[in-house]
Amino acid sequence: MKEKVKGSNCPKCNKFLDAVTAEDGVKSPIPGDLSICFYCGELLIFNNNMELEKIPQDLFDSFDDELKEELLFTQKQLRKISK
């Protein structure tokens, strides 16, 4: 289910993002939740102001392997369809 959120620009491609689709279909994002830019595939995180920021490399490195694989797979798929 697509949900409108406070909009912010992707820090990589500068596209305006103002909607999310939750993995579980119902959860609204909260600070610290992860996202991926639909336009360029950049891995993002919601900050305390609910604006999107690039995931810091040290944080990404701390994720377990399964989460990293899932994020990178999704990123790759989005980049294929957004070309």
N, C-alpha and C positions, 0 to 999 in steps of 0.2 A: 504494500500500500504506500503510495507516494504521499509525503507530508511536507507542507511548506514550513520553512524555518527562517530564522533571521539570515538574511543574505550576506554573503561576503565573496570577495574575489579569490579565485585560486591563485596562490602565490607563484605558481609556475607559468600558467597560460593566461592569467588575468581574466578568465571567463567568470561571469557572475553566477554564483551557485546559491539557489534559494529553496531547494527541495531535497529530500532524502527518501530513500527506500530502505527500511530496516531489514536486516537479515531475517528476523523473526516475523516481519510484517506488521508489527504493532508498536514497537518501542520508539518513543521520541528520543533523539540524541540528548546527551548530557555532556558537560565538560569532561574531556578525556576520552570520549568515544572516537573511534577511528572512522575514516571515510576515504573514498577514492574519487578524484575528479572524473566526472563522466566524459569530459572533453579531452583531457590529456593523459589521464591515468595516474596523476601524481598522488602519492600516498599522503593523506592528511589526517589531522587530529583537531577536534573542537577544543578551543582554549576556554578559559573561564568566562569570556565575554560571548561565547558561542560563535566565534569567528574561526574560520579554518586556517590552520597553519601547516606547513610541511612537518612531517614527523621527524624529529631530531634523530640523527643516525644512531646515537648511543641508546635511545629508547627502542628503535627498531632492532638493534642488536640484542637487546634484552628479551625480546619476544621469543617464545618457544618455537621450535622448528616448524611445527604444524601451522601455527598462525602466520609465520613468515611465508611459507609455501602457499597458503591460501591467498594472502595479500598479493604476492607476486604473480600468481596464476590469474587472479581477477584483474590486476593491472595489465597484464599481457593481453587478456581478452578484450578489455576496454580499448586498448590502443589499436587492436586490429579493427574494431568496428568504427572507431572515430577517425580513421584515415580518409 
